[in-house]
Amino acid sequence: MKKDISLRDLIYESNIEHDYDPNAMSVEKAKIWIANFLKPIKQQETIHIKDALYRIVAESVTANINVPNHDNSAMDGYAINIDTLNGDGPFNLKVTGKLFAGNQLEGNANEAVRIMTGATIPLGLNAVIPQEHVEAHENVISFKIKPHINQNIRRLGEDIKNGQAVFQSGRKLAPCDLGLLASLGIDSIKVYRKVKVAFFSTGDEIISLGNPLSPGQVFDSNRYSLIGLLKRLDVEAIDLGVIPDNKKMIEDTLIKATDMADVVITTGGVSVGEADYMKEILKKIGEILFWKISMKPGRPLAYGKIDHCHYFGLPGNPVSTMVTFYQFVRFLLCQVKHLFLKRLLLRQNFYRRLKKYLAEQNFKEVFMNKTVKARLA
């Protein structure tokens, strides 16, 4: 977002004002409108690498040592100097030393040194023969093929050179990245703070788990779906429970959520029922950009701002909750987290013709088997 602007200003000053219709917003247009309000998190924190899995790097990381930091053996075997080998073989060398990783050379490196994986290559030796390729008789080894220079030796800085850029800002840290940081002796890293998301369900008919059901009531499943979806995105999820259809309680909970989060999500309360207070409350304490989307499932969907917070009012239907989360909430959270989504394009022949609707976008459940080919774009 290039400048601070209110929803009202954006709607009336935008050069695409004629496309704005809060009652019939298409999926793609809604995402374009939401994108105008996206500000990636700027606050940073320094954390230990053991806590950094899936966090987003805030500052570029540069290697301060070489990896490996010394020439070392890639095999258990025998280190030799191939320049001392004459002819085509077979060759016989005396074992004059022994060297284990992290230890000092026992003996000398005059001919062959028994060496273990990771041990420093002694000065003057330039190849390692795997132990499987030699015959050992007491202190003498025999082998038929002359190795190449530097064979089975990991060279200084072969993987990473001192001063080399390792990670750029915006990288999502994977398990292997933590190991790489540790190999450089880096025990802490600067990352963007986690996005905070507060959420709650609404409705007199929604009952929390552990409580008995009365006639006409259902257990709250949406909150647990949201917990799973938010954990997958590695955000800080703040569960505010179930709030009944009470206008004052809903308003107080929204204000409370705004004080502690960057994004607020509610499920239920955004349709046209008499007890659906959300639209009325949001007009009082915030601003609404749209409250209906031309899509199925998920038509009753609200998006707006409450102070600094993004607000999503998802439908109460569990399937609609999941679909609208994937289409809109995930879209917003990934960009605020400094992530950019790639779309999975599926090319597949469907044996059942799906009815096409011109007025709204339809989302259908699709099951994939191992033969389906997909590409990222």
Secondary structure by P-SEA (a helix, b strand, c coil): ccccccaaaaaaacccccccccccccaaaaaaaaaaacccccbbbbbcccccccccccbbbbbcccccccccccccbbbbcccccccccccccccccccccccccccccccccccccccccccccccccccccccccccbbbbcccccccccccccccccccccccccccccccaaaaaaaaaacccbbbbcccbbbbbbccccccccccccccccccccaaaaaaaaaaaaacccccccccccccaaaaaaaaaaaaacccbbbbccccccccccaaaaaaaacccccccccccccccbbbbbbcccbbbbbccccaaaaaaaaaacaaaaaaaaacbbbbbbbbbccccbbbbbbccbbbbbbbbbccccccccc
